[in-house]
Amino acid sequence: MRSTATIKYLIALTLYGTIGLFLHFIKYSSEFVVLCRGTIGSLFILLVLLSRKAKIDWQSIRNNLRYLMISGFALGFNWVFLFAGYRHGIAITSLCNYLAPLIVVVIMATLYKEKINSRQLMCIGLAFVGMLLLTGIFESQSSGDIRCVIYGSLAALGFVILVICNKKLKDIKDLEKTFMQLFFSVLIVFPYVLFNDGFPKEFDLLSTILVIILGVLHTGVAYICYFGSINILDAQTIAVLGYLEPVLNFLLGTIVLKENISVYSIIGAIMILLASIGNEIFADKE
């Protein structure tokens, strides 16, 4: 049971970690890809629910409607900026996005008075220095690198809102929650695409195929694998293995796509990864 759950979790992480590579070959706007991913992913999960003949608990959805709407908006917000950042650099954007767990720690301590131990404070400081190195503050960097930092950080903010809202959800099944969040992300992103003129002027066959794959595999299948594993694996395993995703993104960006990464960026990337993993390990320790 545990080995199967681990395999499912690793499949989900691998799919998440290759999204940036797929986007590299898609000619459509980032916001249009987000809209398609949310639409296809939500329809896929709905079909899975119907195929299982599972009765959707609409009462629990109504009870959690406010936070489902806000979290759906946050999910769309995260995707739009994450995908926009991927256009300029997968490695740095992904790493900045993974500052989200540390931001959650700070916000929860500020708003909900949750205690931060000294080791977590050290991790936050380490991540902050790593972020400074990624921004190129100690050397001359291209504007593209700065955009990766900005977009990745905004994506992290969206993820933080998503996490906080999920803490507020009560008595709702994982797939139903995911379906509704994807549905509301589509409702939020659609007017943004419409007013931002994000719809493609002409359709490209390869881009269309890749978008469909992103919707079915990287959203529908990945979410099912993810939620089919996290209830079985322990929290620390989930947290530590979860950082294989940004590592995969970093490797794909630097090795496969030949992104220009400086020594300072590599040091900053390592510091952020170590800080994030350390935060999970030290979370419950004094």
DALIN-V429673 format. One record per run of one state. SS is the DSSP state (hx for helix, st for strand, lp for the rest). FROM is the first residue (numbers start at 0). LEN is the number of residues. Records with the same first field share a line. If there is no record, write none. Layout:
# DALIN-V429673
SS->FROM-LEN / FROM-LEN
This chain:
# DALIN-V429673
lp->0-1 / 17-1 / 24-5 / 51-6 / 63-1 / 86-3 / 97-2 / 111-6 / 134-8 / 168-5 / 195-9 / 227-7 / 242-1 / 256-6 / 282-4
hx->1-16 / 18-6 / 29-22 / 57-6 / 64-22 / 89-8 / 99-12 / 117-17 / 142-26 / 173-22 / 204-23 / 234-8 / 243-13 / 262-20
